[in-house]
């Protein structure tokens, strides 16, 4: 039995609704702002390229599991589109609207996930059953259907609102500046001026003259009705673009999305000396918190209750440095010298075959000897020290 609609989004009371500029910044309006689009595109594509891996952490080992669940998120969710495209769209919806929804289509006999499908936020309504479990009502062409809450993946941003919605003022000011520059150049680079007349004009005449003047917008030469004089309110084109103001507001939008401006091409506003530093900031402060959100939802919805104590999903963040060969090789060098990576493991990460002999041996920096020889080597050093000490005494 369904007892009615769940309590609405309580966070809406904490968030601004209408901006001071008078603009109603909806997700559809926000995505039209170039900086908002660039931030969403950067985050969504970065998240979509990260492999989602399933691990078994029981017994002190960490075994990588390949099954249909990882196939759906890494290869194809429905055999009609790539997983990259599916995930990129899902993450973009999360960042823009605050939530991205997908339905898990299960095998009726086993309950295993066999397919993933998009769900539109505007067609979903949250209900609760008598035991306070979530049930989703989804609007269809023929009415609606009910979906078990366990079968709905809900990737949710903070307060279930997109960053562009929670910070309407910043986005609205940038949008207003963008529209201002567009209107200026749409008018041929000529700002509105003053039309004056020595004769007394009626209101209909004034409206007619203004309408006639506006219709000539974009033309290099305009005609004035007899007896009217035009005084131009001159504005230089570079000032009309509000370049400095728009750049400042763009950096504020980047701050909302937790992206360094350098990541979307605004180099002058970056707080970091190099692209590498900006990339590290992006990985640590933007991507890592988001993947933790996503992993939590995957663990809750894609795993059965009995599996959660030993299985868990994890994004492979190594893909963030896939195009940075210098950083990768430096990390491998440290791993080899410290003894927690062997050469076969490094070659596997670079998609290369194993070494025929000795590739599975772990070495450390002291002459790169095998770890199982370390005890013998240490004893020899100790014995040599004792012999040298005795000789000095003699």
C-alpha angles and dihedrals in degrees: 000000000000116000100196144274118335120244110286127245101302090189090070088079089061096050130079113252107190122029123232089245089066093247121131100220105208122172088258090056094043094054088057089066106092096219093051091049092048093051094048092046092049095050097040096049092045093052092045092056094056113098113236108222131191118218135191107215098178122123094021093289129109109217122181112231124207115196140130092287093062090041091058093053099039107032113019134334095206109002089255101082139021121264089237092059093044095049094042090056093044093052092045089054089050092052095044103039099022095247136054117197132200131172122227109222107206136198104257092219103045103019091231119147110255103164144012125217135184120251122200114233093217092058096051126093122183117228134175128219125218090276092051093252117148118254121180122216110207122195116230136177091266098042122285142312133209123240126195111245090233089063097056119086108208115189101192132189124208111305087358087274129115116248090244089058097046091052101042095153095060093046093044093053091050090046091049091050090048092050091046092057091045093053091048094056093038086062092055094262093295119124123216113277140186122283110201134180134185091213123080109255129198121234093253089052092050092049091048093051093048091048091049091050093048092051089060091059113138095025120120092220124039130192121228123207114248114284097019125116126201123215113190120222094213121215123174112239095237091053091046089060090060088217097171094044093047092048091051092050090046090057088050090055089051088053090053091055091041092240126137108238090235088069091067097037104271097126097163092063098047119122092205131081096221143025088245092061091047090049091052090051090050093050097045103037103029112025101034096056090047095051089052089056091049095045092052091055092046092050090050099046107025097046128066117237093254092052098054095080092062108017128064139166120237133178116232102233091184086090089072089075096039091115095040104080094172094057092046094050093047089053091049090050091054091046093051095046093046094050101238094106130047127204095257090054091051092048090050090055088053091048093249129137123259122268111257094231134019097002093119094055116111114222136188132209097262097096086319092270123170116271092235088060095052095092092051091046092050091051091051091051090049092049091048089052092051092049092049090050093052092050091053091052092050 
